[in-house]
């Protein structure tokens, strides 16, 4: 029979081993560009929101930091959005798609995470901390291969983060829109105009494929309007949007305005 002390030692060794494999895999594949997981938690009550905030702040983000993920974004819809108070977005930058699977193994052997996140991890069936989770997996654009960390001097409650999804009618048209961002330099235009993007990515798995998504940030609502005015009136965009090869590449645009939480890394 294994003693409790030996079991504890074995668990620590397993945790360190898995974490080491995760970090090595990340370093090997880092040159291929980032991957991203967006977890969208649906909540129904203020109590669920408080429980999720506590879990994310005290247990989940610190555990991801220990697993080698430096920045994790947590965002909520602004007050005038239809989904305000109903959704929590968690953005996890990854160095390889394999991390999605290995992260669960790391968390399951992280004693500190399991203790601090007990209310979430061991929640009863009739008292869950959320109603559902949606997961979206993305691959960074070649023109913006690593995520950005915004640098805003405004109050967190004033900052606007705009998450956009561009859907296409077919895979071929979708790939042309991705090309428009990369070779056509649409993503570069956002950077040149000071939008401070966090990511541009191709959706590898999600509910509205084929589509791409990107997250751009502003210090406040006024800054958002000024930046979009500069974008639509720029000579580069005038030329790019008139290029016949990119016609009809977007069938639907979905956008949501978000605020970062006070404990978000991004």
GINORFEN-V453239 format. One record per residue. N is the residue number from 0. RES is the residue in one letter. NEAR is the number of other C-alpha atoms within 12 Angstrom. Layout:
BEGIN
N;RES;NEAR, N;RES;NEAR
END
This chain:
BEGIN
0;X;6, 1;X;9, 2;X;9, 3;X;10, 4;X;11, 5;X;12, 6;X;14, 7;X;16, 8;X;16, 9;X;16, 10;X;21, 11;X;21, 12;X;17, 13;X;21, 14;X;29, 15;X;23, 16;X;20, 17;X;28, 18;X;31, 19;X;21, 20;X;22, 21;X;34, 22;X;29, 23;X;20, 24;X;24, 25;X;29, 26;X;20, 27;X;15, 28;X;19, 29;X;23, 30;X;17, 31;X;22, 32;X;29, 33;X;36, 34;X;39, 35;X;42, 36;X;38, 37;X;35, 38;X;28, 39;X;29, 40;X;33, 41;X;28, 42;X;29, 43;X;23, 44;X;19, 45;X;17, 46;X;17, 47;X;27, 48;X;29, 49;X;21, 50;X;29, 51;X;40, 52;X;33, 53;X;24, 54;X;30, 55;X;39, 56;X;28, 57;X;26, 58;X;29, 59;X;40, 60;X;34, 61;X;28, 62;X;34, 63;X;38, 64;X;28, 65;X;28, 66;X;38, 67;X;31, 68;X;31, 69;X;23, 70;X;30, 71;X;37, 72;X;41, 73;X;36, 74;X;41, 75;X;42, 76;X;32, 77;X;29, 78;X;18, 79;X;13, 80;X;17, 81;X;15, 82;X;22, 83;X;24, 84;X;28, 85;X;28, 86;X;36, 87;X;41, 88;X;41, 89;X;40, 90;X;39, 91;X;42, 92;X;44, 93;X;43, 94;X;36, 95;X;33, 96;X;28, 97;X;25, 98;X;36, 99;X;30, 100;X;16, 101;X;29, 102;X;36, 103;X;22, 104;X;24, 105;X;35, 106;X;37, 107;X;27, 108;X;29, 109;X;33, 110;X;23, 111;X;22, 112;X;30, 113;X;23, 114;X;20, 115;X;24, 116;X;29, 117;X;24, 118;X;26, 119;X;28, 120;X;25, 121;X;16, 122;X;17, 123;X;12, 124;X;11, 125;X;9, 126;X;18, 127;X;24, 128;X;33, 129;X;33, 130;X;21, 131;X;17, 132;X;19, 133;X;23, 134;X;25, 135;X;32, 136;X;35, 137;X;38, 138;X;36, 139;X;39, 140;X;36, 141;X;27, 142;X;29, 143;X;33, 144;X;29, 145;X;27, 146;X;35, 147;X;26, 148;X;23, 149;X;29, 150;X;19, 151;X;23, 152;X;12, 153;X;19, 154;X;17, 155;X;28, 156;X;25, 157;X;25, 158;X;33, 159;X;38, 160;X;40, 161;X;38, 162;X;33, 163;X;27, 164;X;34, 165;X;33, 166;X;33, 167;X;30, 168;X;22, 169;X;19, 170;X;22, 171;X;19, 172;X;25, 173;X;31, 174;X;30, 175;X;30, 176;X;40, 177;X;38, 178;X;25, 179;X;33, 180;X;34, 181;X;25, 182;X;20, 183;X;24, 184;X;24, 185;X;31, 186;X;38, 187;X;27, 188;X;31, 189;X;33, 190;X;25, 191;X;18, 192;X;28, 193;X;25, 194;X;36, 195;X;34, 196;X;35, 197;X;40, 198;X;47, 199;X;42, 200;X;45, 201;X;43, 202;X;35, 203;X;25, 204;X;23, 205;X;22, 206;X;15, 207;X;27, 208;X;27, 209;X;31, 210;X;39, 211;X;45, 212;X;44, 213;X;41, 214;X;42, 215;X;39, 216;X;43, 217;X;39, 218;X;30, 219;X;27, 220;X;23, 221;X;16, 222;X;25, 223;X;25, 224;X;18, 225;X;18, 226;X;28, 227;X;23, 228;X;16, 229;X;21, 230;X;27, 231;X;20, 232;X;17, 233;X;19, 234;X;14, 235;X;22, 236;X;26, 237;X;15, 238;X;19, 239;X;27, 240;X;25, 241;X;15, 242;X;17, 243;X;13, 244;X;18, 245;X;25, 246;X;18, 247;X;23, 248;X;30, 249;X;28, 250;X;22, 251;X;21, 252;X;19, 253;X;19, 254;X;22, 255;X;30, 256;X;33, 257;X;39, 258;X;41, 259;X;37, 260;X;31, 261;X;20, 262;X;26, 263;X;30, 264;X;29, 265;X;36
END
